[in-house]
Amino acid sequence: MEFVDEAVVFLRSGKGGAGQISFRREKYVPKGGPDGGDGGRGGAVILEATPRRNTLVDYRYRRFQHAEDGRPGGKRQMNGAQGSDLRVPVPVGTLVYDDETEELIADLDTPGAQWSLPGGRGGLGNRHYRTSTNQAPRKAQPGEPGLERTVRLELKLIADVGLLGYPNAGKSTFLGRVSAASPKVADYPFTTLVPQLGVVRLSDESTFVLADIPGLIDGAAEGAGLGHQFLKHVERCRLLIHLVAFDPLEERTPVERWEALTEELHAFGGPVVDRPQVIALNKVDTATPAQIAAEVEALRAASGAEVHPISAVTGQGVPELVAAVWERVRPEDPEDDGG
């Protein structure tokens, strides 16, 4: 399915049904009094986060979402039926903005989280207007109109760890090795065109979600390539893995590539800048031990971060990296609190 992470949608809740003007008419009761029923409430539009969705593609083509109107009241004090609510499922991690003011309305960041546009109230029937001086009121309320709002939906993926790197750094291969995800892998840049999520499972109780973000290139923060479009998906991550490939044919050293990627993150700004990081020096199966040691030491000196030499192809160093990442993102054990 096509990955779409933004959509503008027009929402309208249902209008309330009108109250009824009616009088009781039975044999031998010529003046039975008013018996008009109330109108039903209009249906609400409910945006609800669900893990069963991972894209907003449905709302790129279905931009109008209307809830059902309430039914009018009837005779003999029969109230009108309420309009059915319209539930609009969206992926977990969807932000809801007012499209005109850019105000953030809701952050649907947990399964089941909701934001709703309530329907209009139904009108009162004429039986509510009977008084001592007016026993036959010919007055009833119209139903309230529904609410209308144009919202912009923006998806930011929910993941514990974000995987960053330049095109062809080996991120998709790494994701495929450590999780059950099956990303497309090939030896050319921009194989990954959309973010990929994988669950890394150390045991039944020890898992974390890893997001592979499409490769960055120089100028990504200004919109070059694919990086600017997808950098927002790492803003919620608790930890970043910078994947830097060892490549003797590359003009820039791994340190220079790490520095350039870090500059792109700072240019993009936002929460990404302050995220802790781990560096993975990939493709060390093509290097000598001396080359590996020299590059690892240079990266540690430049970044001050943990550096793990790995080969996503052979698996060398991958278990150690995964274990180190888990120690950084594992939930705190409540039993550890207070000694």
ABEGO torsion letter per residue (X at the ends): XBBBABBBBBBBBBBBBBBBBBBBBBBGBABAEBABBBBBBBBBBBBBBBAABABAAAAAABABBBBBBBBBBBBGGBBBBBBBBBBBBBBBGBBBBBAAAGBBABBBABBGBBBBBBBBBBBBBAAAABBAABABBBBBBBBBBBBBBBBBBBBBBBBABBBBEBBGAGAAAAAAAABABBBBBBBBBGABABBBBBBBBABAABBBBBBBBBBBBBGAAAGBEAAAAAAAAAAABABBBBBBBBBAABABBAAAAAAAAAAAAAAAEEAAAABBBBBBBBGAAABBAAAAAAAAAAAAAAAGBBBBBBBAAAGBGAAAAAAAAAAAABBBBAAABGX
